Amino acid sequence: MKEFGIPIIQSTPLTDRGSFRAHLNMAHHIAKIDVLAGLAEAATLHRYHRPTIHEGHDSTLRAVAIRLSNNCNRPGGFVPNDTYLDLDTHRLLLITG
């Protein structure tokens, strides 16, 4: 905000705990705004959007992009992936450990 001539945190001595906590709280909120603005910028730049959710027991994913593959410079570009999952025949088993 300095470029607008508005000092966010004025140079006041942090002699008491209340003043220190107030500055720390303000810095925390400024950091949150910075993170959210960065996520919004990335979503706009890469055309991300929120998925549509329903109450059924199946999932259809169309033209899914893995975050890392958006930044890869591969010949031919990115190939989107489609997936369909349900509780009957199209299941996924993920084994970890």
Buried (B, 14 or more C-beta within 10 A) or exposed (E): EEEEEEEEEEEEEEEEEEEEEBBEEEEEEEEEEEEEEEEEEEEEEEEEEEEEEEEEEEBEEEEEBEEEBEEEEEEEEEEEEEEEEEEEEEEEEEEEE
